[in-house]
Amino acid sequence: MGSTNEQWKEISAKAKQKVLDDIPSEWKIPKDKLPGDDVLDVLDVPAKSGILSQHELDITESYATDIVAKIAKGEWTAEDVTRAFCKRAAIAHQLTNCLTVIMFDDAIKRAKELDAKFKKTGKVTGSLHGLPISLKDNFNVPGYPSSVGFCIWALEPLKVESTIVGVLRDLGAVAYVKTNVPTAMMIAESVNNCYGRTTNPLNRATTSGGSSGGESALIALRGSPLGVGTDIGGSLRIPAACTGIFTIRPSYGRFPHFDARSGLAGQEAVGSVHGPMARSIADLRLFTENVANSAPWLKDPKCIELNWRSVELKAKPKIAVLWDNGTITPTPPVTRALKEVVEKLKCKGYEIVDWPNTDHAEAVELLGKFFLADGGKSVRKLLEPVGEPWRPEMEFYEKATEMGVYHLWQTQSQRTALTKRFLDRWNSLGIDAILGPTTPYASPKNGEFRYVGYTGVFNVVDYSSVSFPTGISVDKEKDVQVAEFQAHNELDKRTAQEYDPALSHGLPISLQLTGRRLQEEKIMALTEKVLDDLKA
């Protein structure tokens, strides 16, 4: 492959070309219909491309819950549904660069087998029978690579299968694509040296977020009805917020995470978790309920034995609001959305109190220490063999010094004390949830996502958290920076300066609703209630 120093470039070229080569020529957008770089909103391109039939448009515009229902009734075939989403995913990639691995042939073969079985028995294979599900790049599918944003792994087919991939297959789902991530999955935007950058289909000048940003771009473009991402500092919630879709960050051990590839293998001070991403809470529940009830603890040694539970909510929930975490001030649209939502909930009789930002800065600082505890060795060992350079976003890893076991233990002890203070504060307020920003932004310009503290704090305390679109969009007239703005620090000042109301105009604004540890059922039900009350 040439000299070691240039090896990564050759691998990158081959990996990117492989994705394009795996798209059938008839699914490629004609050059005269392919939007130029100056076209920022590409949501309408799939429908106008001429590649999808009306039937395929109907299928791909549907929610996951409706798709499984129609297949189970025999109204749609698994093959037709799978082919439609394969086509639309191919289109999405041409618009946003969201895919790393294409498995169309295997997916269609699998869908045909499901149809044959259904025709013979009249019964579905499982509760997700025939549903195409997209996978973040780090979930291993035998015969395909899991690069995790590193060139060294991009052309290496794996023999192992991630537990969740097998669970979903047993439930009848069809895996058909894997999606782009940042280097080591440790950047809040999906950009790496191997596959390049994934953009936001709502506005390609802005980021689709990270690290599950390939998923968020694909789902926003209706190239997937349901995707699986991961979250260690906000990697589900940040991209969901950037594109205005739904996700849940579950507590560690709630869903199986065994044999998913990591760029920081063995880092367990803050556990990585996976969760679903979709366009509705009902679609999230389709995943969570069925996965939780499939006895995944018999397959994953760290999975908690806990079936999906039914919950009853208070008629008037008590919600604490985090307005500002004291480090980075939310940009004007996020603050406005939070105020509007809180006012509507008050009108509906919710009891609203303030959540103090005590300990938030310390939690975020601890998160950074855990990620850098090995002095960047894990990342370095994957870059060096092929001469792959450090990306500028990974500067902290490049310059990190190893913490040492004693200091790591002391830091973990500090983390445990902090989680106890959070628990005591929660109990003293007697609340049902915390409402606050998912991120300080709607979605910032590509390359300008600089702060993950609003999500990362809940990874440190391991709380279950839903990011949801509020139905409110950025308004360049309303959402201007106030003259009397006082920055908390230099990064806060920079965040305020970089906020561009004209660029962000029209983007959806998401918020985050957080429950205590292992309260996935409650926090999803509460989010659904909040959304119903906001619409009413």
Secondary structure, 3 states (H helix, E strand, C coil): CCCHHHHHHHHHHHHHHHHHHCCCHHHCCCCCCCCCCCCCCCCCHHHHCCCCCHHHHHHHCCCHHHHHHHHHCCCCCHHHHHHHHHHHHHHHHHHHCCEEEECHHHHHHHHHHHHHHHHHHCCCCCCCCCCEEEEECCECCCCCCCCCCCHHHCCCCCCCCCHHHHHHHHCCCEEEEEECCCHHHCCCCCEECCCEECEECCEEEEECCCCCHHHHHHHHCCCCCCEEEEECCCCCHHHHHHHCCEEEECCCCCCCCCCECCCCCCCCCCCCEEEEEECCHHHHHHHHHHHHCCCHHHCCCCCCCCCCCCCCCCCCCEEEECCCCCCCCCCHHHHHHHHHHHHHHHHCCCEEEECCCCCHHHHHHHHHHHHCCECCHHHHHHHHHHCCCCCHHHHHHHHCCECCHHHHHHHHHHHHHHHHHHHHHHHHHCCCEEEEECCCCCCCECCCCCCCHHHHHHHHCCCCEEEEEEEEECCCCCCCCCCCCCCCCHHHHHHHHHCCHHHHCCCEEEEEEECCCCCHHHHHHHHHHHHHHHHC
